[in-house]
């Protein structure tokens, strides 16, 4: 059963500007995500896509950008490259309260924009 959906779109240039400040990474992304960025040589489209995914997940949880730290939402990938979501802290608590068991995510970027959609699923 679908418990929530969320979508977000960001200008890649806006994320590129934010990424010039190293604090942006430690405030927004997990160490696993930063390792992923290192592996792709800090490809700004990848970073922007992950940022959009975090905001899409927030919306699927019925939350806003200031309700939980973005670091509580991890967006990594499987060995095959499929994006995956992991939740910790307040985001995980919110998902449990809503009966959300899984969050499916899709990320794309083109023409200076990155977009992500999240679908929260429960029983």
PyMOL commands that set and color helices and strands:
alter all, ss='L'
color gray80, all
select helices_A, chain A and resi 12-18+22-28+31-39+44-60+70-72+89-98
alter helices_A, ss='H'
color red, helices_A
select strands_A, chain A and resi 2-11+73-77+83-87+100-110+113-122
alter strands_A, ss='S'
color yellow, strands_A
deselect
rebuild
show_as cartoon
